[in-house]
Amino acid sequence: MTIAIFLAALLGAMALGVPIAFSLLVTGAALMWHLNMFDAQILAQNMIEGANSFPLLAVPFFMLAGEIMNAGGLSKRIVTFATSLVGHLRGGLGYVGIMAAVIMGALSGSAVADAAALAALLLPVMNRAGYDKARSAGLIAAGSIIAPIIPPSIGFVIFGVTANVSISKLFLAGIAPGLMLGVALALTWWWLSRKSDATITPRASRAQVLSALKDATLALGLPVIVIVGLKFGVFTPTEAAVVAAVYALLISTLVYKELKLNQLFGLFLAAAQTTAVIMFLVAAAMVSAWLITVANLPGELIALLKPLLDQPTLLLIVIMLITMLVGTAMDMTPTIVILTPVFMPLIKAAGIDPVYFGVLFMINNAIGLITPPVGTVLSTVAGVGKISMDEVTKGVWPFMLAQFALMFLLVLFPSLVMVPARWFY
């Protein structure tokens, strides 16, 4: 009965067009009414406590770092460096997009920010070179979702806070799967473009490669600083976010000098607006999470899925399929904050490593960003690249299927995630 009320209240409110954060509050109120304990003060108190979290301070700083990175010339230099390395290959600009997506993902942690930057920088160049417009847009969209997997990741911060899992371990465990996603995209792009007749960029000379590397060195230094700092305990993930934002600001204003002081207010405002949306969602979700625990909804779900607890791989496949279904209709942040408190008791009961589950769950949610009909990243690429949503959706399918295939491969072979993760620990 509790599960039915939870789903009816949440889905009913969303069907009426109520914003997701408010739908979560409606769900919390419905559960309180069902439990005969309705009290508006409890709702308010849990919302405040939900947002009152030190690790969540990482969110605004990583958002700010992404905004500064795109406005301050870091993204442009990374694309130029990638072009000097692989631009001369058949389909070379596609490999440039993949390489740039991996590097930029290690700078911002935001798929939408990376999608906007890559679509603005690469799509016009790929179109002029004769690449298929839909396929190019699909590749850029699929490449952008590597950002929530490779540290620093805003999604891992939200999951870590919601699930009470070490954010540092999640960051380090995401490195290898993030790189694997890049390899999966590269193989798919190679297969699709092996007969491409698009213009091939002339091979860069050694001097040009070294010049591009020199120009991008400071931009490339940021992910190294973050990863090394986390591995050796120099700073926490929250402190890493501050380091990333300050580093990007200093490089953009004092070294590259492409970011002017009069632009800062706009960047701070954009980061604050995005952060406000995320934080309100997290705060509202904490109300539902608390009531889910009080109503023993996880206990009911565990009883329902009890036959699968002795088969962790099968349980993970079921959870991944449920997340895939939800991801077609909901953005990444609400999916994380709604499903995490429901799934985590199941994960613990089945003896599955929470960090391993967090990586798989985040990959699934990231792919949800390019899954129609919602697909936030698809909308971003379509808007920035001035291309129709239908064309982007058509172009993204091969890459999305490759990423889903990799995700289920990681479900079947946990060592692909955990062996590199333990090395990074």
N, C-alpha and C positions, 0 to 999 in steps of 0.2 A: 504493500500500500504506500509506504514511504517513497519508494522508487517511482511509483506512478504519479504521486503528487509532485515530486521534484521535476520529473520530465514534463508533466502537463503544465506546470506553472512556468517553467523556463521556455519551452517551445511555444506555449500559448502566447506569452508576452512578446516573444520575438516575432511570431506570426502577425501580431497586431501592429508591428512596426516600432515597438518600444526599443530604444537603444540597448545594447547588450548589458552595459553596466547597470542600468535601471532594471533590466530584466532579471539580473542576478539579485538585486534588492527585493524585487517582487517574489522571487523564488524563496529567498530567506524569510520573508514575511509569511508566505504560504506554509512553509515548514514550521514556523513558530506557532501559527494558528492551529496546524494539525497536532502539534505537541502540547497545546493548551498553555503556552508560555509567552504569548505575544507581549512585547514590551519595546516601544520605540527607542528607549534609552539603550537597550542591549544592541539594537541595530547600529545606533550611532557609535557606541563604545567599540564595537568590533570593527567598524569601518576605520575609526581612528587608529586602533591597534594594528589593523592590516597595513596601513601606510607607514606606521611608525617603525621602520626597519632600517638599520644601518646599511646592510648590503644593498638595499634598493637605491641608495644614493648613487650607486654606479650608473643607474639608468640615465639620469640627465647629463652626466659627464660624458658617457659614451655617445649619446645623441649629439652633444655639442661637438665632440671630436669629429664625428662624421660630417656635420655641417661645415666645420672649419676646413676639413680635408678637401671637400669638394670646391669650396670657394677660394681656398688658398693656393691652389696649383699642385697639390700633392697627387691628386688623381691623374692629372694630365701628364705628369712626369712618369708615373708608373706605366701608363699606356704607351708612352714614347719608348721607354726602356723595353717593354715587352715586344713592341713592334720591331725594334732593332735586333732582337734575338730570333723571333720565329715568323716575322712578317713575310719573309721570302718564300715560305713553304706554300704548297698548293692548299688553298683554303686558309692561308696564313693569318688573315685578320680574325678568323674564328678562334684560332689558338691564342692570338693576342687577347681577345676578349676573355677567354678562360683563365689565362695567366693573370691578367689584370684583376679579374674577379676574385681569385684566390688571395692575391696580395692586398687588394683593397678590403677584402673581408677581414683580414687581420689588422686593419686600421680602424674600421668603423663599428662592426658588429651589427649593422643594420642593413637588411636586404633591400629595403625601399631606397635608402640613400645610395647604395651601390648601383641599383637598377637605374636610378635617375642619372647618375654620373656617367655610367657606361653607355646608356642609350644616347645621351647628348654628345659624348665624345666619339663613339665608334659607329653608330648606325649611319650617319651621313656619309662617312668614309666608305663603309661597306656597300652602301647603295651606289655610290659613284663608281666603285670598282666592279660592279656587276653581280654582286652576291644576291641570292634570292632574299627578297625583303622579309618575307614571313619567317623563313628559317633563321635569318640573322637575328631578328627580334626575339624569336623563341630561344635561341642560344643565350643571348644576353639576359633574358629573364631567368632561365635555368641556372646560369652562372651566378647570378646575384644572390640566390638562396644559399650559397656556400657561406655567406657572411654570418648567419646565425649559428653555424657549426664550428667554424674556426674562431679561437679566442682573439679578441674579446667579443663575447656574445651577449647581447641584451636578453635574448631568450633564455640562456642558461642562468642568468642572474634571477629572472622571474621564477624559473623552475626550481632553482636551488632554494630560494626563499620559501616558496609554496610547499616544497617537498621536504624541507629541512635536510638538504644534501649539500655537501661541501662544494661551493662554487669553484674554488681553485681546482679541485679534482675534475669537475665537469669541463672546465676550460682546457685542461691538459689532455683529457680523454678525447676531446673533440678534434685535436690536431690531425691525427691519422685518418679518421673518417672524412674530414673536410677535404684533405688531399685526395682521397679515393674518389670523392664526388667529382673533383676536377678531372681525374684520370678517366672516369666513366664518361664525362662529357666530351673529353678529347677523343676517345675511341669512337663515340657516336658521331661526332663531327667529321672524323676521318672517313668513316663509312659513307656518310651522306655527301661529302664533298670530294670524294676521290675522282669523280669525273667532271668536277666543276671547271667552267671555262672563264671564271672571274679573273680579272687582272691580278697578276702576281707582283707584289711589291719587290723592287730590286733588293738584293742582299746587301745589308749594311756592312761597311768595312769594319775592321777591328777598331780603328780609331773612332768611328761613329758609335760602336757598341760601348766602348770605354767612356766616351763623352756622355752618352745617355745614362750609363751606370753612375757616373760621377754626379750628374745632375739629379738623379733619383736616390742617391745614397741616404740622404737624411730622411726621406720619406720611407725608404725600406728599413731604416733603423728602428722605427716605432714598434712593429710587431716583435722584433728581436728583444727590445727592451722589456716589453710586456711579458713575453713568454719566459725569458731568463729571470726576470724579477719574481714571477709567480713560482717557478720551479725551485728557486733557491730561497724563497720566503722573504725576499726583500720588501715586498709590499703585499697587501691583501687585494682581492679583485676590486674593491671599492677604491682603494688608493691607486690601483692601476688605471682606473677610469680617469682619475684626476690627472695622473701623469700623462695619459694619452691626450687629454684636452689641452693641458698647458703646453706640452711638447708641440702639438699641431699648431697651436696659436703662435708660439715663438718662431717656429720654422716659417710659417706663412707670412708673418709680419716683419721679422727681422732679417731672414735669410732670402726667401723667395720674393718677398715684398709685393706679393700680389693681393694681399688682404689689407684693405684700408680700414682705419679706425672707424670711419663713418659707416662701415658695413657691419660692425660688431653687434649693434643693437638688433638688426634684423636677424642675425644668426642666433643670438641668444633668445630672441622671441620665438623663432621657429623651433628651437630645441625645447623651450619651455612649453610650447603648445603641444608638441608630440608627447612630452613627458607627462603633462597633465592628463592626457587621455589614458596613457598606460597606467599611471598611478591610481586614477579613479577606478579603472577596471580591476586592478589588484585589490584595492580597498574593498570594493563591492564584493569581489569573489571571496574575500576572507570571511565575510558574513555567512555566505552560503557554505563555505568550508567548515566553519565552526558548527553550524547547524547540521551539516551532513554527519559530522562526528557524533553530536548529541543524539541525533535520530538513529544512529547505528546503521546508516545506509551502507557503509562499506561491509559491515557484518552480513547484511542481507545479500550483497553482491558476491561476497566470498562463498556463502552457502549456495548461491545460484551456480557459481562456477567451480564448486568444490571438486568435481571430477577432473578439472584441468590443473589443479594445484600440484599434482604429482608429475605433470608433463609441462615443465616451464616453457619449452620451445613452442608447443601448441598454444599455451596461454598467451605468449608474446605475439604470436601470429594473429590471434583473435583480437587482442588489444590494438595491434597495428591496423587491422582492418576497420575496427570501430573508429580509430583516430582518422584514418583516411576518409571515411564517410563524413565525419564531422568537419574535416578540413575543407570539404567542397563547399560548405555553407557558412563557415565561420573563419575569422582571421586568426593569426597565430596566438596572439596574447590571450584573448578570451578562451581559446581552446586549452591553452596551458593551465590557466587559473581555474577552469571548470573541471577538467578531467583529472588533473594531478591528484587532488584529494580523494578522488574516487578510485583511481588505479593504484596508488601507492600502498594501501593495505594489502591488496592482492599481490603486488610485487614482493612485499616483505614476507607474506604468508607462503609464497612459492619459493622463497630463498634466492631470488634473483638479485644480483648486485644493483643497488639503486643508481650508481653512476652509469653502469652499462645501459640500464633502462633509460636513464635520462638522455643519453646520446641518441639511442634509437628513437625515442619519443620526439626529440628535437628535430631529427632529420625528417621524420614524418610530418611534423608541424611546418617545417620549412618548405617541404614540397607542397603543402597545402596552400602556400602563398602563390603558386603558379597553377593551382587546380581550379578550373572553371566550375561554377559560374562566378564565384566571388573573386579569387585571385588578385590580391592587392598589388603584387609585383607586375602581373600582366597589365593591369590598369595603368600603372606607372610607366611601363615601357611604351604602351600604346599612346599615352598622353605626351610624353617627352619626345618620342620618335615620330609623332604625327602619322600613326598607322592605325588601322581599325583593330578593334578588340578581336574580331573574328580571325584576322590574319595572324595576330600574335598567338592566339589559341591554337590555330592550325600548325604554326611553326614550332610550338613548344612540346607537342606530344612525344616525338621520339626521345627527346632529352628527359622529359618527365618519366617516361617508362624506364629508361636506363637508370635513373636515380631510384625509382621504386625497386627495381631489380637488385640494385646494390644494397638497399635497405634490408630486403628479405635475405640476402646473402649474409649480412651481418647478424641477422636473427639466427640463422642456421649455424654460423661459425663465430661464437662470441669472442674467440681468441683474436680475431682480426681487430677488435676494438680494445680488448683488455691487455693484451701483451704490449702493444706500444704505449698504452696508457700507464701501465706500471713502470715502464722505463722512464717516461716523462715525470712520474711522481718522484 
